[in-house]
Amino acid sequence: MLNKLGLVHIDTSKKERFDESTSVRSEVYYARRRGDSGYRGGGLAICGKTQDYDCRPATKFGPEYERAVQKHGSERKAEAKLADRQERVEKLNIRDLDPMERERFSKQWESVQSRFVDSPKGAVTEADDLVSSLMKTRGYPVSDFDQRAADISVDHPRVVENYRSAHEIALRVGKDAATTEDLRTAMIHYRSLFEELVQVPTAVERK
């Protein structure tokens, strides 16, 4: 993807600056470092002809990259699918929470988590619903779970597989097929994604 923004991007892992003019063929990826974000949860990085390690798809998407390779049969096909996924998310109107929304969702999470001891099944179901509501508020389409997880993987690759696992456990709750340990694991997984979605972003320096 050619960089048409005309901006200086920050590689959040090394804090090095790359101007657009330094590379004719530049591909924009999100640096995979939690918290370094002025743009939907991943700091922007720019990779030129000599790609920085932290900008490669395998590094950006982490385990999600390996999952895509296994699913599509080759690294080339996987990278193309992940690029399509990233392009789709860039077109979505994803936004940060405002302070009041952040406080409201945080209090709701605390309430859900506090009910786990007395009603673990109910708490997991509520956690699944709360994460979906949070995603919808931020601008993610939530009608289809597989698409939802794919969208989340672009900005939150570290936790997306845990999210899939937690959702699968939540589905088993209705069938009475989840153990207490399963439910505890699901809550931990939901919390990891919730914390990333609700966090206050760190501004990315731009020119």
C-alpha positions as CSV (number, residue, x, y, z in Angstrom):
1,M,0.0,0.0,0.0
2,L,1.5,3.3,-1.0
3,N,1.6,6.0,1.6
4,K,-0.4,8.9,0.4
5,L,-0.8,10.7,3.7
6,G,2.3,12.8,3.4
7,L,3.0,12.4,7.1
8,V,6.0,11.3,9.1
9,H,5.2,8.0,10.8
10,I,6.7,6.7,14.0
11,D,8.0,3.2,14.3
12,T,6.8,2.7,17.9
13,S,9.2,-0.1,18.6
14,K,12.4,1.8,17.8
15,K,11.2,5.5,17.7
16,E,12.8,6.0,14.4
17,R,11.4,8.4,11.8
18,F,11.0,7.7,8.2
19,D,9.9,10.4,5.8
20,E,7.8,9.4,2.8
21,S,10.4,10.6,0.4
22,T,13.0,8.0,1.6
23,S,11.2,5.2,-0.1
24,V,9.2,5.0,-3.4
25,R,7.6,1.7,-2.4
26,S,6.4,2.1,1.2
27,E,3.9,-0.2,2.8
28,V,2.1,1.0,5.9
29,Y,1.5,-1.4,8.7
30,Y,0.6,-0.8,12.3
31,A,3.4,-1.4,14.7
32,R,2.4,-4.2,17.1
33,R,3.0,-2.5,20.4
34,R,0.2,-2.0,22.8
35,G,-0.5,1.5,23.9
36,D,1.6,3.4,21.3
37,S,-1.4,4.6,19.5
38,G,-2.9,7.7,18.0
39,Y,-4.8,5.7,15.5
40,R,-7.1,2.9,16.7
41,G,-4.8,1.0,19.0
42,G,-1.6,0.5,17.0
43,G,1.2,3.0,16.4
44,L,1.8,3.7,12.7
45,A,5.0,2.5,11.2
46,I,6.4,2.9,7.7
47,C,8.5,0.3,5.9
48,G,10.5,0.9,2.8
49,K,12.5,-1.3,0.5
50,T,14.5,-2.6,3.4
51,Q,11.7,-3.6,5.7
52,D,12.1,-3.1,9.3
53,Y,11.4,-6.3,11.2
54,D,8.6,-4.9,13.2
55,C,6.7,-3.9,10.1
56,R,6.5,-7.3,8.5
57,P,3.0,-9.0,8.4
58,A,4.3,-11.9,10.5
59,T,5.4,-9.5,13.2
60,K,2.4,-7.2,13.0
61,F,-0.2,-10.0,13.1
62,G,1.7,-12.4,15.3
63,P,-0.1,-15.8,15.7
64,E,-2.8,-14.5,13.4
65,Y,-0.3,-14.6,10.6
66,E,0.4,-18.3,11.2
67,R,-3.3,-18.9,11.4
68,A,-3.8,-17.3,8.0
69,V,-0.9,-19.2,6.4
70,Q,-2.4,-22.5,7.6
71,K,-5.9,-21.5,6.4
72,H,-4.9,-20.2,3.0
73,G,-1.9,-22.6,2.3
74,S,0.9,-20.2,1.6
75,E,2.5,-17.1,3.0
76,R,1.8,-15.1,-0.2
77,K,-2.0,-15.9,0.0
78,A,-2.0,-15.2,3.7
79,E,-0.3,-11.8,3.3
80,A,-2.8,-10.9,0.6
81,K,-5.7,-11.8,2.8
82,L,-4.3,-9.9,5.7
83,A,-3.7,-6.9,3.5
84,D,-7.3,-7.0,2.4
85,R,-8.4,-7.2,6.0
86,Q,-6.3,-4.2,7.0
87,E,-7.7,-2.2,4.0
88,R,-11.2,-3.0,5.1
89,V,-10.6,-1.9,8.7
90,E,-9.0,1.4,7.5
91,K,-12.2,2.2,5.8
92,L,-14.3,1.7,8.9
93,N,-15.1,4.7,11.1
94,I,-13.3,3.4,14.1
95,R,-13.0,5.9,16.9
96,D,-11.7,6.2,20.5
97,L,-14.1,6.3,23.4
98,D,-14.8,9.7,25.0
99,P,-14.1,10.0,28.7
100,M,-17.7,9.4,29.7
101,E,-18.0,6.3,27.6
102,R,-14.8,5.0,28.9
103,E,-15.9,5.4,32.5
104,R,-19.3,3.9,31.8
105,F,-17.9,0.8,30.1
106,S,-15.2,0.4,32.9
107,K,-17.9,0.4,35.6
108,Q,-20.0,-2.1,33.6
109,W,-17.0,-4.4,33.4
110,E,-16.3,-4.1,37.1
111,S,-20.0,-5.0,37.7
112,V,-19.8,-8.0,35.4
113,Q,-16.6,-9.3,36.9
114,S,-17.9,-9.0,40.4
115,R,-20.8,-11.3,39.5
116,F,-18.5,-14.1,38.4
117,V,-18.1,-15.7,41.9
118,D,-21.9,-16.1,42.3
119,S,-22.9,-16.6,38.7
120,P,-19.9,-17.6,36.5
121,K,-22.1,-18.6,33.5
122,G,-24.1,-15.4,33.6
123,A,-21.0,-13.3,34.0
124,V,-19.4,-14.9,30.9
125,T,-22.5,-14.3,28.8
126,E,-22.6,-10.7,30.0
127,A,-18.9,-10.2,29.3
128,D,-19.4,-11.4,25.7
129,D,-22.3,-9.0,25.3
130,L,-20.4,-6.1,26.9
131,V,-17.3,-6.6,24.6
132,S,-19.6,-6.7,21.6
133,S,-21.3,-3.5,22.8
134,L,-17.9,-1.8,23.3
135,M,-16.8,-2.8,19.8
136,K,-20.0,-1.5,18.3
137,T,-19.6,1.8,20.1
138,R,-16.1,2.2,18.7
139,G,-17.4,1.6,15.2
140,Y,-16.7,-2.1,14.5
141,P,-19.5,-4.0,12.7
142,V,-20.7,-6.8,15.1
143,S,-23.3,-8.7,13.2
144,D,-21.0,-11.6,12.2
145,F,-18.5,-13.0,14.8
146,D,-15.9,-14.3,12.3
147,Q,-15.8,-10.9,10.6
148,R,-15.7,-9.2,13.9
149,A,-12.7,-11.2,15.0
150,A,-11.0,-10.6,11.7
151,D,-11.5,-6.8,12.1
152,I,-10.2,-6.9,15.6
153,S,-7.1,-8.8,14.5
154,V,-5.8,-5.7,12.6
155,D,-5.5,-3.4,15.6
156,H,-5.4,-6.0,18.4
157,P,-3.6,-9.1,17.0
158,R,-2.2,-10.0,20.4
159,V,-5.6,-10.9,21.9
160,V,-7.8,-11.9,18.9
161,E,-7.3,-15.7,19.3
162,N,-8.1,-15.4,23.0
163,Y,-11.3,-13.6,22.0
164,R,-12.2,-16.5,19.7
165,S,-11.6,-18.9,22.5
166,A,-13.7,-16.9,25.0
167,H,-16.6,-16.6,22.5
168,E,-16.5,-20.3,21.9
169,I,-16.8,-21.0,25.6
170,A,-19.6,-18.5,25.9
171,L,-21.5,-20.4,23.2
172,R,-21.1,-23.6,25.2
173,V,-22.6,-22.0,28.3
174,G,-26.1,-22.4,26.8
175,K,-25.4,-26.1,26.2
176,D,-24.1,-26.5,29.8
177,A,-20.9,-27.8,28.3
178,A,-18.4,-25.3,29.9
179,T,-16.5,-26.1,33.2
180,T,-15.8,-23.6,35.9
181,E,-12.2,-23.5,34.7
182,D,-13.4,-22.8,31.1
183,L,-15.5,-20.0,32.4
184,R,-12.6,-18.5,34.4
185,T,-10.4,-18.7,31.3
186,A,-13.1,-17.0,29.2
187,M,-13.3,-14.1,31.6
188,I,-9.6,-13.6,31.5
189,H,-9.6,-13.6,27.7
190,Y,-12.5,-11.1,27.6
191,R,-10.7,-8.9,30.0
192,S,-7.6,-8.7,27.9
193,L,-9.5,-7.6,24.9
194,F,-11.7,-5.2,26.9
195,E,-8.7,-3.5,28.4
196,E,-7.2,-2.9,25.0
197,L,-10.4,-1.6,23.5
198,V,-11.2,0.8,26.4
199,Q,-7.7,2.1,27.1
200,V,-6.7,5.7,26.6
201,P,-4.6,6.0,23.4
202,T,-1.2,7.4,23.4
203,A,-0.8,10.2,20.8
204,V,1.5,9.4,17.9
205,E,3.7,12.3,16.9
206,R,3.2,13.5,13.4
207,K,4.4,16.3,11.1
